[in-house]
Amino acid sequence: MIETINTKDYNNDLETKDSLHKVKAVDGSGNDILVSPGIVANSGGCGMLRGPLEQDKWYRIAIGGFGNSANSAIINIGKYYNNGSPTSQLFYVSADGYSNGQTVIQLARGGISRSIAKARIIYQESIQVRVILDIYIASPKSNDFTISYSNNLGFSFQPPEEVSADIPEGYSVKEFTFLE
């Protein structure tokens, strides 16, 4: 059996006034609307952060949900040319507090070197404690970074915050090292 789906001519059903800088979307009632691109991009579990990060330091970039919830995202971290060539690294992250299946997988890398040497997931087997995602910077000196995330499930991303290498008491950690 073949299911036939009829679609609208979206271009003729919407106003054209001030539409050059807008995208088409569907509101909660199923109506076609024109909105700014940022509204669509930031409403589906994605976003972008920027800031300077320094070599040989740990930075907290996200806090996940409680240990009994699934947390995952695709993260792209790019470095501008300041103190070394531009680079980018693409990761898949999955974290919770119970499964012992926490993972950070490097999916791809661009540039001649890596900017992120390690990532770690800090967690507890608890329904009252949130999982934490940190990254360790490998690029020389201080550089400007952009962190872009999508397909986000459960993480609250934050501007990178420098943190100690020490693990808080009572927590477990899984650390992932990315080789050249």
C-alpha positions in Angstrom: 0.0 0.0 0.0 1.3 3.5 -0.9 0.5 6.4 1.4 0.0 9.7 -0.4 0.7 12.9 1.4 -0.5 16.2 0.0 1.7 19.2 0.8 0.9 22.9 0.5 2.6 25.5 -1.7 4.3 27.2 1.2 5.7 30.0 -1.0 2.3 31.3 -2.0 0.6 31.0 1.4 2.8 33.3 3.4 3.3 37.1 3.4 6.3 38.3 1.6 6.7 41.6 3.5 10.0 41.6 5.4 10.5 37.9 4.6 14.0 38.2 3.1 15.6 37.6 6.5 13.2 35.1 7.9 12.6 31.4 7.6 9.4 29.4 7.4 8.3 27.5 10.5 5.2 25.9 11.9 3.7 27.2 15.1 2.1 25.0 17.9 -1.3 25.1 16.1 0.2 23.9 12.8 0.0 27.3 11.1 2.8 28.4 8.7 4.7 31.4 10.0 7.8 33.5 9.2 10.3 33.8 12.1 13.9 34.9 12.6 16.4 32.1 12.0 17.7 32.3 15.5 14.3 31.3 17.0 14.3 28.1 15.0 18.0 27.3 15.6 17.8 27.8 19.4 14.5 26.0 20.0 15.5 22.5 19.0 18.3 21.7 21.4 21.1 23.5 19.7 23.2 26.6 20.3 26.6 28.1 20.2 29.1 29.5 22.8 32.3 31.5 22.2 35.2 32.5 24.3 39.0 32.3 25.0 40.3 29.0 26.4 43.9 28.3 27.6 46.2 25.4 27.1 46.5 22.7 29.8 43.3 23.7 31.6 40.0 21.9 32.2 36.7 23.7 31.3 33.2 22.9 32.3 30.9 23.3 29.2 27.7 21.5 30.2 25.7 20.2 33.1 23.4 17.3 32.3 20.2 16.1 33.9 20.0 13.9 37.0 21.9 10.6 37.0 18.8 8.6 36.1 18.2 10.5 32.8 19.7 10.1 29.4 21.9 13.0 28.3 23.4 13.2 24.9 24.5 15.8 22.2 26.6 16.3 19.2 29.3 18.9 19.9 31.5 20.7 17.4 34.5 22.6 18.9 36.4 25.0 16.7 39.5 27.1 17.3 40.4 30.3 15.5 43.9 31.0 14.3 45.5 32.9 17.2 48.4 30.9 18.6 48.3 28.0 16.2 46.4 26.8 13.1 42.6 26.6 13.1 41.1 23.3 14.1 37.8 21.7 14.6 36.6 18.5 16.4 33.2 16.8 16.2 32.0 14.7 19.2 29.1 12.6 20.2 28.5 12.6 24.0 26.3 10.3 26.0 26.1 10.5 29.8 24.1 9.3 32.8 24.8 8.2 36.3 23.8 4.6 36.3 24.6 2.7 33.1 28.4 2.7 33.2 28.0 3.4 29.5 29.1 7.1 29.5 30.9 7.9 26.3 32.6 10.7 24.3 33.4 9.7 20.7 35.4 11.9 18.4 33.5 11.6 15.1 35.9 13.8 13.0 38.7 16.3 13.2 39.8 19.1 10.9 43.1 20.9 10.9 46.6 19.7 11.4 46.3 19.1 15.2 43.8 18.7 17.9 42.6 21.4 20.2 40.7 19.2 22.7 43.0 16.6 24.2 40.5 15.1 26.6 36.9 15.1 27.8 35.5 13.8 31.0 32.1 12.9 32.4 31.7 13.3 36.1 28.7 11.5 37.6 27.1 9.8 40.6 24.6 7.0 40.9 21.9 9.3 42.1 18.5 10.7 41.1 19.4 14.0 42.8 22.9 14.7 41.3 23.5 15.9 37.7 26.1 14.7 35.3 28.9 17.1 34.3 30.8 17.5 31.0 34.4 19.0 31.0 37.0 19.4 28.2 40.8 19.7 28.4 42.5 22.2 26.0 45.6 21.0 24.1 46.2 24.0 21.8 49.1 26.3 22.6 48.6 29.4 24.8 45.2 31.2 24.7 42.9 30.8 21.7 39.4 31.8 20.8 37.0 28.9 20.6 33.5 28.3 19.3 31.4 25.4 20.8 28.4 24.5 18.8 25.9 21.8 19.9 22.9 20.1 18.4 20.6 17.1 19.0 20.8 18.0 22.6 19.0 15.8 25.1 19.2 16.8 28.7 22.4 19.0 28.8 22.4 22.7 29.8 25.4 24.2 28.0 27.1 27.1 29.6 30.0 29.5 28.8 33.2 27.5 29.4 34.2 27.8 33.1 37.7 26.9 34.2 37.6 24.1 36.8 40.1 22.1 38.9 41.5 18.8 37.6 40.4 17.3 40.9 37.2 15.3 41.0 34.7 16.3 43.7 34.4 13.8 46.5 31.8 11.1 46.1 31.8 11.4 42.3 33.0 9.0 39.6 34.7 10.0 36.4 35.2 8.6 32.9 38.0 10.4 31.1 38.4 10.1 27.3 41.8 10.9 25.6 41.9 11.9 21.9 45.2 10.9 20.2 46.9 12.7 17.4 
